Amino acid sequence: GVTWVCEMDAGTGTGAPPWQVRVADRALFAAKVASLEASRLVVLCDFDRTVSTYWYRGANGARVMGASSHGVLQESKAVSEAFKAECAALQERFLPIERDPCVSERDKERGMAEWWRVSHELLVREHLRRDQFDDACKNARVSFRPGCKEFFSILEQHHVPVFLLSAGVGDVIEALWARNMGSPSQNVHFIANHGIWKDDVLVGFEEPVIHSLNKCHAPLAQYLPPAPPGGWDVLLAGDVVGDAAMADALPTRNVVRVCFFGVDPTTSAAQELAQYGSLFDAVVTGDGPMHVLSHISAHALGQRDGLIADHIVVGFDCPLAAAAAAAVVVKQQQQISHV
């Protein structure tokens, strides 16, 4: 398995444990970050539990799991109890398929395609209005990660293309963004499942449907100028296994992958955490803030001071506890050798 490097820091304010940055190979991670170039930089960012937090602090102070963009609608007063029950049954059926390492990738993708298709059909049957979407977002159990505004502000200032690439409901994501971040800047693109509306009533969803395992097929290139010689440098952030492949549709020179892991790694989630360590260059545990992404993008953009606190830099520079798994190191070194 993967051996981790840890650096403790302050809590996130959401009731989660203190967060850590974990890397399998500090030197390799530092080399990938150092090789990023501003003129090539593109940011791909998942939304649910990546921009938003895994945990949410309720009105009574209790820590509860935050809602996804689909979950925002499923918890709305505007939908029927029958709808909620059917959604719960779908999750009980398909979530084990998504997470089971023994299920083939082909069968997983078929399962996710069916899950999303049926979920959207159920939503359409509820005949939801736009104002009901807005009300659901006002009362949503969704918090944006600390540091979001600083991170996306850096990218806006330098005109870095940003893709919010999500398998969630695009209309919900855009409404939540507006409530938490204001109007999106011109460099931000929302690639998600947007509704089709007739007389302000939801009547369908745009095709193709984006689910958790097919983001790698998203048509990102149409929003970008021709790729520079050698390809783009991508800073990628996600929270599930499928997110690691989000940049596959782009010609890339270097991809730095960061995973946000909300579950306490001291629990039975250790095996899942190790899997993420083999797919991502860095894993942020404890439902940590966006500072890691800010640190990486600041280096790429030539900003060494200002918004990025010195202790975050130190967090990447702690000594290795032990060598990473050989297979992971070899795989990542092969990526660097082509940079």
PyMOL commands that set and color helices and strands:
alter all, ss='L'
color gray80, all
select helices_A, chain A and resi 26-34+38-40+69-74+81-99+105-125+130-138+148-157+170-181+215-217+220-223+241-249+270-279+291-300+310-315+326-337
alter helices_A, ss='H'
color red, helices_A
select strands_A, chain A and resi 20-22+41-45+55-57+63-65+162-169+188-193+195-198+201-205+232-238+252-261+282-285
alter strands_A, ss='S'
color yellow, strands_A
deselect
rebuild
show_as cartoon
